[in-house]
């Protein structure tokens, strides 16, 4: 969690999350996360061979996926 609060991991003022952050947050497997990227369901960028996700994109993804699910 400390890593999420570190402002050095920001892009244009937005927090960046890596695969491990998202796997824990979404409670999905690495393969499922890879499928989301491949299918274009979640935006990401690669830096030095590592995938990163903007927190605002992740929040939008969660809202879009679970809107109306109770």
PyMOL Python script that loads the backbone (N, CA, C, O; Angstrom):
from pymol import cmd

cmd.read_pdbstr("""\
ATOM      1  N   UNK A   1       0.818  -1.184   0.000  1.00  0.00           N
ATOM      2  CA  UNK A   1       0.000   0.000   0.000  1.00  0.00           C
ATOM      3  C   UNK A   1       0.866   1.255   0.000  1.00  0.00           C
ATOM      4  O   UNK A   1       0.514   2.260  -0.617  1.00  0.00           O
ATOM      5  N   UNK A   2       2.003   1.190   0.696  1.00  0.00           N
ATOM      6  CA  UNK A   2       2.895   2.352   0.709  1.00  0.00           C
ATOM      7  C   UNK A   2       3.330   2.719  -0.688  1.00  0.00           C
ATOM      8  O   UNK A   2       3.496   3.896  -1.008  1.00  0.00           O
ATOM      9  N   UNK A   3       3.517   1.696  -1.536  1.00  0.00           N
ATOM     10  CA  UNK A   3       3.959   1.941  -2.900  1.00  0.00           C
ATOM     11  C   UNK A   3       2.894   2.716  -3.668  1.00  0.00           C
ATOM     12  O   UNK A   3       3.229   3.545  -4.514  1.00  0.00           O
ATOM     13  N   UNK A   4       1.619   2.461  -3.388  1.00  0.00           N
ATOM     14  CA  UNK A   4       0.541   3.169  -4.075  1.00  0.00           C
ATOM     15  C   UNK A   4       0.507   4.639  -3.684  1.00  0.00           C
ATOM     16  O   UNK A   4       0.072   5.486  -4.465  1.00  0.00           O
ATOM     17  N   UNK A   5       0.964   4.938  -2.483  1.00  0.00           N
ATOM     18  CA  UNK A   5       0.942   6.314  -2.001  1.00  0.00           C
ATOM     19  C   UNK A   5       2.187   7.090  -2.408  1.00  0.00           C
ATOM     20  O   UNK A   5       2.259   8.299  -2.189  1.00  0.00           O
ATOM     21  N   UNK A   6       3.149   6.424  -2.987  1.00  0.00           N
ATOM     22  CA  UNK A   6       4.399   7.058  -3.394  1.00  0.00           C
ATOM     23  C   UNK A   6       4.161   7.892  -4.647  1.00  0.00           C
ATOM     24  O   UNK A   6       3.762   7.357  -5.681  1.00  0.00           O
ATOM     25  N   UNK A   7       4.397   9.174  -4.564  1.00  0.00           N
ATOM     26  CA  UNK A   7       4.122  10.062  -5.696  1.00  0.00           C
ATOM     27  C   UNK A   7       5.129   9.901  -6.830  1.00  0.00           C
ATOM     28  O   UNK A   7       4.932  10.471  -7.904  1.00  0.00           O
ATOM     29  N   UNK A   8       6.201   9.141  -6.620  1.00  0.00           N
ATOM     30  CA  UNK A   8       7.149   8.882  -7.695  1.00  0.00           C
ATOM     31  C   UNK A   8       6.575   7.929  -8.729  1.00  0.00           C
ATOM     32  O   UNK A   8       7.125   7.804  -9.823  1.00  0.00           O
ATOM     33  N   UNK A   9       5.478   7.252  -8.403  1.00  0.00           N
ATOM     34  CA  UNK A   9       4.883   6.295  -9.329  1.00  0.00           C
ATOM     35  C   UNK A   9       3.698   6.899 -10.075  1.00  0.00           C
ATOM     36  O   UNK A   9       2.784   6.179 -10.477  1.00  0.00           O
ATOM     37  N   UNK A  10       3.711   8.207 -10.260  1.00  0.00           N
ATOM     38  CA  UNK A  10       2.604   8.893 -10.927  1.00  0.00           C
ATOM     39  C   UNK A  10       2.913   9.177 -12.393  1.00  0.00           C
ATOM     40  O   UNK A  10       4.069   9.351 -12.779  1.00  0.00           O
ATOM     41  N   UNK A  11       1.884   9.218 -13.178  1.00  0.00           N
ATOM     42  CA  UNK A  11       1.986   9.597 -14.577  1.00  0.00           C
ATOM     43  C   UNK A  11       0.925  10.653 -14.822  1.00  0.00           C
ATOM     44  O   UNK A  11      -0.271  10.375 -14.743  1.00  0.00           O
ATOM     45  N   UNK A  12       1.371  11.871 -15.120  1.00  0.00           N
ATOM     46  CA  UNK A  12       0.451  12.993 -15.320  1.00  0.00           C
ATOM     47  C   UNK A  12      -0.469  13.156 -14.114  1.00  0.00           C
ATOM     48  O   UNK A  12      -1.664  13.409 -14.265  1.00  0.00           O
ATOM     49  N   UNK A  13       0.085  13.015 -12.943  1.00  0.00           N
ATOM     50  CA  UNK A  13      -0.696  13.209 -11.732  1.00  0.00           C
ATOM     51  C   UNK A  13      -1.544  12.021 -11.327  1.00  0.00           C
ATOM     52  O   UNK A  13      -2.299  12.115 -10.360  1.00  0.00           O
ATOM     53  N   UNK A  14      -1.446  10.904 -12.036  1.00  0.00           N
ATOM     54  CA  UNK A  14      -2.259   9.732 -11.749  1.00  0.00           C
ATOM     55  C   UNK A  14      -1.381   8.615 -11.189  1.00  0.00           C
ATOM     56  O   UNK A  14      -0.247   8.431 -11.632  1.00  0.00           O
ATOM     57  N   UNK A  15      -1.897   7.880 -10.229  1.00  0.00           N
ATOM     58  CA  UNK A  15      -1.154   6.759  -9.660  1.00  0.00           C
ATOM     59  C   UNK A  15      -1.027   5.647 -10.693  1.00  0.00           C
ATOM     60  O   UNK A  15      -1.943   5.409 -11.480  1.00  0.00           O
ATOM     61  N   UNK A  16       0.117   4.971 -10.681  1.00  0.00           N
ATOM     62  CA  UNK A  16       0.329   3.813 -11.541  1.00  0.00           C
ATOM     63  C   UNK A  16       0.304   2.546 -10.703  1.00  0.00           C
ATOM     64  O   UNK A  16       0.865   2.497  -9.608  1.00  0.00           O
ATOM     65  N   UNK A  17      -0.348   1.534 -11.227  1.00  0.00           N
ATOM     66  CA  UNK A  17      -0.423   0.234 -10.578  1.00  0.00           C
ATOM     67  C   UNK A  17       0.256  -0.784 -11.483  1.00  0.00           C
ATOM     68  O   UNK A  17       0.194  -0.665 -12.707  1.00  0.00           O
ATOM     69  N   UNK A  18       0.900  -1.781 -10.894  1.00  0.00           N
ATOM     70  CA  UNK A  18       1.501  -2.839 -11.712  1.00  0.00           C
ATOM     71  C   UNK A  18       0.617  -4.083 -11.658  1.00  0.00           C
ATOM     72  O   UNK A  18      -0.455  -4.066 -11.052  1.00  0.00           O
ATOM     73  N   UNK A  19       1.075  -5.163 -12.295  1.00  0.00           N
ATOM     74  CA  UNK A  19       0.273  -6.388 -12.358  1.00  0.00           C
ATOM     75  C   UNK A  19      -0.090  -6.905 -10.976  1.00  0.00           C
ATOM     76  O   UNK A  19      -1.240  -7.266 -10.727  1.00  0.00           O
ATOM     77  N   UNK A  20       0.888  -6.942 -10.073  1.00  0.00           N
ATOM     78  CA  UNK A  20       0.620  -7.472  -8.734  1.00  0.00           C
ATOM     79  C   UNK A  20      -0.414  -6.632  -8.003  1.00  0.00           C
ATOM     80  O   UNK A  20      -1.267  -7.171  -7.297  1.00  0.00           O
ATOM     81  N   UNK A  21      -0.347  -5.326  -8.164  1.00  0.00           N
ATOM     82  CA  UNK A  21      -1.340  -4.451  -7.543  1.00  0.00           C
ATOM     83  C   UNK A  21      -2.742  -4.808  -8.037  1.00  0.00           C
ATOM     84  O   UNK A  21      -3.673  -4.942  -7.244  1.00  0.00           O
ATOM     85  N   UNK A  22      -2.882  -4.960  -9.352  1.00  0.00           N
ATOM     86  CA  UNK A  22      -4.188  -5.239  -9.933  1.00  0.00           C
ATOM     87  C   UNK A  22      -4.683  -6.635  -9.600  1.00  0.00           C
ATOM     88  O   UNK A  22      -5.872  -6.822  -9.340  1.00  0.00           O
ATOM     89  N   UNK A  23      -3.799  -7.613  -9.602  1.00  0.00           N
ATOM     90  CA  UNK A  23      -4.187  -8.984  -9.252  1.00  0.00           C
ATOM     91  C   UNK A  23      -4.776  -9.001  -7.845  1.00  0.00           C
ATOM     92  O   UNK A  23      -5.797  -9.645  -7.606  1.00  0.00           O
ATOM     93  N   UNK A  24      -4.142  -8.302  -6.926  1.00  0.00           N
ATOM     94  CA  UNK A  24      -4.657  -8.234  -5.566  1.00  0.00           C
ATOM     95  C   UNK A  24      -5.939  -7.432  -5.460  1.00  0.00           C
ATOM     96  O   UNK A  24      -6.850  -7.799  -4.717  1.00  0.00           O
ATOM     97  N   UNK A  25      -6.010  -6.344  -6.199  1.00  0.00           N
ATOM     98  CA  UNK A  25      -7.175  -5.467  -6.130  1.00  0.00           C
ATOM     99  C   UNK A  25      -8.415  -6.114  -6.744  1.00  0.00           C
ATOM    100  O   UNK A  25      -9.505  -6.053  -6.175  1.00  0.00           O
ATOM    101  N   UNK A  26      -8.235  -6.740  -7.921  1.00  0.00           N
ATOM    102  CA  UNK A  26      -9.364  -7.331  -8.636  1.00  0.00           C
ATOM    103  C   UNK A  26      -9.628  -8.776  -8.238  1.00  0.00           C
ATOM    104  O   UNK A  26     -10.672  -9.338  -8.569  1.00  0.00           O
ATOM    105  N   UNK A  27      -8.673  -9.375  -7.523  1.00  0.00           N
ATOM    106  CA  UNK A  27      -8.767 -10.777  -7.124  1.00  0.00           C
ATOM    107  C   UNK A  27      -8.944 -11.684  -8.347  1.00  0.00           C
ATOM    108  O   UNK A  27      -9.838 -12.527  -8.402  1.00  0.00           O
ATOM    109  N   UNK A  28      -8.050 -11.474  -9.328  1.00  0.00           N
ATOM    110  CA  UNK A  28      -8.033 -12.291 -10.545  1.00  0.00           C
ATOM    111  C   UNK A  28      -6.637 -12.884 -10.698  1.00  0.00           C
ATOM    112  O   UNK A  28      -5.688 -12.451 -10.044  1.00  0.00           O
ATOM    113  N   UNK A  29      -6.531 -13.877 -11.568  1.00  0.00           N
ATOM    114  CA  UNK A  29      -5.237 -14.497 -11.824  1.00  0.00           C
ATOM    115  C   UNK A  29      -4.434 -13.636 -12.799  1.00  0.00           C
ATOM    116  O   UNK A  29      -4.963 -12.728 -13.440  1.00  0.00           O
ATOM    117  N   UNK A  30      -3.155 -13.948 -12.890  1.00  0.00           N
ATOM    118  CA  UNK A  30      -2.283 -13.246 -13.845  1.00  0.00           C
ATOM    119  C   UNK A  30      -2.800 -13.460 -15.262  1.00  0.00           C
ATOM    120  O   UNK A  30      -2.779 -12.535 -16.074  1.00  0.00           O
ATOM    121  N   UNK A  31      -3.261 -14.656 -15.566  1.00  0.00           N
ATOM    122  CA  UNK A  31      -3.772 -14.978 -16.903  1.00  0.00           C
ATOM    123  C   UNK A  31      -5.032 -14.161 -17.227  1.00  0.00           C
ATOM    124  O   UNK A  31      -5.186 -13.676 -18.347  1.00  0.00           O
ATOM    125  N   UNK A  32      -5.913 -14.014 -16.264  1.00  0.00           N
ATOM    126  CA  UNK A  32      -7.129 -13.215 -16.473  1.00  0.00           C
ATOM    127  C   UNK A  32      -6.768 -11.768 -16.753  1.00  0.00           C
ATOM    128  O   UNK A  32      -7.339 -11.140 -17.644  1.00  0.00           O
ATOM    129  N   UNK A  33      -5.825 -11.241 -15.996  1.00  0.00           N
ATOM    130  CA  UNK A  33      -5.373  -9.870 -16.225  1.00  0.00           C
ATOM    131  C   UNK A  33      -4.766  -9.729 -17.614  1.00  0.00           C
ATOM    132  O   UNK A  33      -4.998  -8.735 -18.301  1.00  0.00           O
ATOM    133  N   UNK A  34      -3.996 -10.717 -18.021  1.00  0.00           N
ATOM    134  CA  UNK A  34      -3.421 -10.713 -19.364  1.00  0.00           C
ATOM    135  C   UNK A  34      -4.522 -10.728 -20.420  1.00  0.00           C
ATOM    136  O   UNK A  34      -4.415 -10.044 -21.437  1.00  0.00           O
ATOM    137  N   UNK A  35      -5.568 -11.495 -20.187  1.00  0.00           N
ATOM    138  CA  UNK A  35      -6.703 -11.561 -21.114  1.00  0.00           C
ATOM    139  C   UNK A  35      -7.398 -10.201 -21.202  1.00  0.00           C
ATOM    140  O   UNK A  35      -7.777  -9.776 -22.294  1.00  0.00           O
ATOM    141  N   UNK A  36      -7.570  -9.516 -20.074  1.00  0.00           N
ATOM    142  CA  UNK A  36      -8.164  -8.176 -20.082  1.00  0.00           C
ATOM    143  C   UNK A  36      -7.340  -7.232 -20.954  1.00  0.00           C
ATOM    144  O   UNK A  36      -7.899  -6.447 -21.720  1.00  0.00           O
ATOM    145  N   UNK A  37      -6.025  -7.303 -20.841  1.00  0.00           N
ATOM    146  CA  UNK A  37      -5.149  -6.444 -21.667  1.00  0.00           C
ATOM    147  C   UNK A  37      -5.279  -6.804 -23.136  1.00  0.00           C
ATOM    148  O   UNK A  37      -5.462  -5.930 -23.983  1.00  0.00           O
ATOM    149  N   UNK A  38      -5.184  -8.097 -23.437  1.00  0.00           N
ATOM    150  CA  UNK A  38      -5.230  -8.561 -24.828  1.00  0.00           C
ATOM    151  C   UNK A  38      -6.538  -8.179 -25.511  1.00  0.00           C
ATOM    152  O   UNK A  38      -6.551  -7.797 -26.681  1.00  0.00           O
ATOM    153  N   UNK A  39      -7.639  -8.286 -24.766  1.00  0.00           N
ATOM    154  CA  UNK A  39      -8.959  -7.970 -25.320  1.00  0.00           C
ATOM    155  C   UNK A  39      -9.274  -6.480 -25.305  1.00  0.00           C
ATOM    156  O   UNK A  39     -10.340  -6.066 -25.759  1.00  0.00           O
ATOM    157  N   UNK A  40      -8.351  -5.670 -24.784  1.00  0.00           N
ATOM    158  CA  UNK A  40      -8.556  -4.225 -24.746  1.00  0.00           C
ATOM    159  C   UNK A  40      -9.563  -3.780 -23.701  1.00  0.00           C
ATOM    160  O   UNK A  40     -10.098  -2.675 -23.791  1.00  0.00           O
ATOM    161  N   UNK A  41      -9.828  -4.612 -22.720  1.00  0.00           N
ATOM    162  CA  UNK A  41     -10.814  -4.268 -21.694  1.00  0.00           C
ATOM    163  C   UNK A  41     -10.257  -3.305 -20.659  1.00  0.00           C
ATOM    164  O   UNK A  41     -11.010  -2.590 -19.997  1.00  0.00           O
ATOM    165  N   UNK A  42      -8.933  -3.287 -20.520  1.00  0.00           N
ATOM    166  CA  UNK A  42      -8.319  -2.381 -19.563  1.00  0.00           C
ATOM    167  C   UNK A  42      -7.084  -1.750 -20.206  1.00  0.00           C
ATOM    168  O   UNK A  42      -6.193  -2.469 -20.660  1.00  0.00           O
ATOM    169  N   UNK A  43      -7.017  -0.430 -20.251  1.00  0.00           N
ATOM    170  CA  UNK A  43      -5.858   0.235 -20.850  1.00  0.00           C
ATOM    171  C   UNK A  43      -4.601   0.028 -20.001  1.00  0.00           C
ATOM    172  O   UNK A  43      -4.668  -0.060 -18.775  1.00  0.00           O
ATOM    173  N   UNK A  44      -3.473  -0.046 -20.672  1.00  0.00           N
ATOM    174  CA  UNK A  44      -2.206  -0.225 -19.966  1.00  0.00           C
ATOM    175  C   UNK A  44      -1.083   0.355 -20.805  1.00  0.00           C
ATOM    176  O   UNK A  44      -1.271   0.685 -21.977  1.00  0.00           O
ATOM    177  N   UNK A  45       0.084   0.477 -20.193  1.00  0.00           N
ATOM    178  CA  UNK A  45       1.271   0.887 -20.926  1.00  0.00           C
ATOM    179  C   UNK A  45       2.424   0.011 -20.458  1.00  0.00           C
ATOM    180  O   UNK A  45       2.427  -0.482 -19.330  1.00  0.00           O
ATOM    181  N   UNK A  46       3.384  -0.173 -21.323  1.00  0.00           N
ATOM    182  CA  UNK A  46       4.574  -0.956 -20.995  1.00  0.00           C
ATOM    183  C   UNK A  46       5.749  -0.026 -20.820  1.00  0.00           C
ATOM    184  O   UNK A  46       5.999   0.844 -21.655  1.00  0.00           O
ATOM    185  N   UNK A  47       6.474  -0.214 -19.726  1.00  0.00           N
ATOM    186  CA  UNK A  47       7.705   0.519 -19.482  1.00  0.00           C
ATOM    187  C   UNK A  47       8.756  -0.488 -19.042  1.00  0.00           C
ATOM    188  O   UNK A  47       8.595  -1.181 -18.038  1.00  0.00           O
ATOM    189  N   UNK A  48       9.825  -0.552 -19.807  1.00  0.00           N
ATOM    190  CA  UNK A  48      10.914  -1.479 -19.497  1.00  0.00           C
ATOM    191  C   UNK A  48      10.424  -2.914 -19.347  1.00  0.00           C
ATOM    192  O   UNK A  48      10.896  -3.646 -18.477  1.00  0.00           O
ATOM    193  N   UNK A  49       9.476  -3.318 -20.196  1.00  0.00           N
ATOM    194  CA  UNK A  49       8.977  -4.684 -20.192  1.00  0.00           C
ATOM    195  C   UNK A  49       7.979  -5.001 -19.097  1.00  0.00           C
ATOM    196  O   UNK A  49       7.641  -6.166 -18.892  1.00  0.00           O
ATOM    197  N   UNK A  50       7.504  -3.997 -18.395  1.00  0.00           N
ATOM    198  CA  UNK A  50       6.558  -4.205 -17.305  1.00  0.00           C
ATOM    199  C   UNK A  50       5.275  -3.438 -17.605  1.00  0.00           C
ATOM    200  O   UNK A  50       5.322  -2.304 -18.082  1.00  0.00           O
ATOM    201  N   UNK A  51       4.132  -4.056 -17.327  1.00  0.00           N
ATOM    202  CA  UNK A  51       2.835  -3.423 -17.582  1.00  0.00           C
ATOM    203  C   UNK A  51       2.415  -2.571 -16.393  1.00  0.00           C
ATOM    204  O   UNK A  51       2.562  -2.964 -15.236  1.00  0.00           O
ATOM    205  N   UNK A  52       1.886  -1.387 -16.713  1.00  0.00           N
ATOM    206  CA  UNK A  52       1.371  -0.479 -15.701  1.00  0.00           C
ATOM    207  C   UNK A  52      -0.012  -0.009 -16.096  1.00  0.00           C
ATOM    208  O   UNK A  52      -0.349   0.053 -17.279  1.00  0.00           O
ATOM    209  N   UNK A  53      -0.814   0.325 -15.088  1.00  0.00           N
ATOM    210  CA  UNK A  53      -2.201   0.738 -15.282  1.00  0.00           C
ATOM    211  C   UNK A  53      -2.435   2.010 -14.485  1.00  0.00           C
ATOM    212  O   UNK A  53      -1.992   2.118 -13.341  1.00  0.00           O
ATOM    213  N   UNK A  54      -3.127   2.972 -15.080  1.00  0.00           N
ATOM    214  CA  UNK A  54      -3.461   4.201 -14.364  1.00  0.00           C
ATOM    215  C   UNK A  54      -4.638   3.922 -13.433  1.00  0.00           C
ATOM    216  O   UNK A  54      -5.577   3.218 -13.807  1.00  0.00           O
ATOM    217  N   UNK A  55      -4.587   4.466 -12.239  1.00  0.00           N
ATOM    218  CA  UNK A  55      -5.635   4.229 -11.258  1.00  0.00           C
ATOM    219  C   UNK A  55      -6.998   4.677 -11.772  1.00  0.00           C
ATOM    220  O   UNK A  55      -8.002   4.016 -11.507  1.00  0.00           O
ATOM    221  N   UNK A  56      -7.050   5.785 -12.498  1.00  0.00           N
ATOM    222  CA  UNK A  56      -8.343   6.244 -13.034  1.00  0.00           C
ATOM    223  C   UNK A  56      -8.904   5.245 -14.044  1.00  0.00           C
ATOM    224  O   UNK A  56     -10.115   5.030 -14.085  1.00  0.00           O
ATOM    225  N   UNK A  57      -8.036   4.626 -14.868  1.00  0.00           N
ATOM    226  CA  UNK A  57      -8.496   3.608 -15.817  1.00  0.00           C
ATOM    227  C   UNK A  57      -9.002   2.371 -15.092  1.00  0.00           C
ATOM    228  O   UNK A  57      -9.999   1.771 -15.495  1.00  0.00           O
ATOM    229  N   UNK A  58      -8.316   1.991 -14.025  1.00  0.00           N
ATOM    230  CA  UNK A  58      -8.730   0.823 -13.243  1.00  0.00           C
ATOM    231  C   UNK A  58     -10.074   1.088 -12.577  1.00  0.00           C
ATOM    232  O   UNK A  58     -10.947   0.221 -12.572  1.00  0.00           O
ATOM    233  N   UNK A  59     -10.244   2.277 -12.019  1.00  0.00           N
ATOM    234  CA  UNK A  59     -11.512   2.640 -11.382  1.00  0.00           C
ATOM    235  C   UNK A  59     -12.647   2.612 -12.390  1.00  0.00           C
ATOM    236  O   UNK A  59     -13.735   2.117 -12.093  1.00  0.00           O
ATOM    237  N   UNK A  60     -12.399   3.140 -13.578  1.00  0.00           N
ATOM    238  CA  UNK A  60     -13.418   3.115 -14.633  1.00  0.00           C
ATOM    239  C   UNK A  60     -13.736   1.678 -15.036  1.00  0.00           C
ATOM    240  O   UNK A  60     -14.904   1.334 -15.214  1.00  0.00           O
ATOM    241  N   UNK A  61     -12.715   0.838 -15.183  1.00  0.00           N
ATOM    242  CA  UNK A  61     -12.906  -0.569 -15.522  1.00  0.00           C
ATOM    243  C   UNK A  61     -13.787  -1.254 -14.476  1.00  0.00           C
ATOM    244  O   UNK A  61     -14.718  -1.978 -14.828  1.00  0.00           O
ATOM    245  N   UNK A  62     -13.500  -1.031 -13.204  1.00  0.00           N
ATOM    246  CA  UNK A  62     -14.279  -1.651 -12.132  1.00  0.00           C
ATOM    247  C   UNK A  62     -15.727  -1.166 -12.184  1.00  0.00           C
ATOM    248  O   UNK A  62     -16.655  -1.968 -12.075  1.00  0.00           O
ATOM    249  N   UNK A  63     -15.921   0.129 -12.347  1.00  0.00           N
ATOM    250  CA  UNK A  63     -17.281   0.675 -12.427  1.00  0.00           C
ATOM    251  C   UNK A  63     -18.035   0.120 -13.622  1.00  0.00           C
ATOM    252  O   UNK A  63     -19.213  -0.215 -13.501  1.00  0.00           O
ATOM    253  N   UNK A  64     -17.383   0.016 -14.772  1.00  0.00           N
ATOM    254  CA  UNK A  64     -18.022  -0.508 -15.976  1.00  0.00           C
ATOM    255  C   UNK A  64     -18.375  -1.987 -15.822  1.00  0.00           C
ATOM    256  O   UNK A  64     -19.434  -2.425 -16.271  1.00  0.00           O
ATOM    257  N   UNK A  65     -17.495  -2.748 -15.193  1.00  0.00           N
ATOM    258  CA  UNK A  65     -17.689  -4.196 -15.060  1.00  0.00           C
ATOM    259  C   UNK A  65     -18.762  -4.553 -14.047  1.00  0.00           C
ATOM    260  O   UNK A  65     -19.509  -5.512 -14.242  1.00  0.00           O
ATOM    261  N   UNK A  66     -18.843  -3.790 -12.970  1.00  0.00           N
ATOM    262  CA  UNK A  66     -19.691  -4.192 -11.863  1.00  0.00           C
ATOM    263  C   UNK A  66     -20.864  -3.258 -11.609  1.00  0.00           C
ATOM    264  O   UNK A  66     -21.535  -3.360 -10.581  1.00  0.00           O
ATOM    265  N   UNK A  67     -21.110  -2.348 -12.546  1.00  0.00           N
ATOM    266  CA  UNK A  67     -22.244  -1.435 -12.406  1.00  0.00           C
ATOM    267  C   UNK A  67     -23.524  -2.263 -12.418  1.00  0.00           C
ATOM    268  O   UNK A  67     -23.772  -3.023 -13.354  1.00  0.00           O
ATOM    269  N   UNK A  68     -24.314  -2.114 -11.399  1.00  0.00           N
ATOM    270  CA  UNK A  68     -25.591  -2.820 -11.341  1.00  0.00           C
ATOM    271  C   UNK A  68     -25.500  -4.207 -10.732  1.00  0.00           C
ATOM    272  O   UNK A  68     -26.533  -4.831 -10.489  1.00  0.00           O
ATOM    273  N   UNK A  69     -24.292  -4.713 -10.475  1.00  0.00           N
ATOM    274  CA  UNK A  69     -24.150  -6.031  -9.850  1.00  0.00           C
ATOM    275  C   UNK A  69     -24.270  -5.843  -8.356  1.00  0.00           C
ATOM    276  O   UNK A  69     -23.579  -5.008  -7.772  1.00  0.00           O
ATOM    277  N   UNK A  70     -25.123  -6.595  -7.750  1.00  0.00           N
ATOM    278  CA  UNK A  70     -25.339  -6.460  -6.308  1.00  0.00           C
ATOM    279  C   UNK A  70     -24.738  -7.620  -5.576  1.00  0.00           C
ATOM    280  O   UNK A  70     -24.819  -7.684  -4.349  1.00  0.00           O
TER     281      UNK A  70
END
""", "prot")
cmd.dss("prot")
cmd.show_as("cartoon", "prot")
cmd.util.cbc("prot")
cmd.orient("prot")
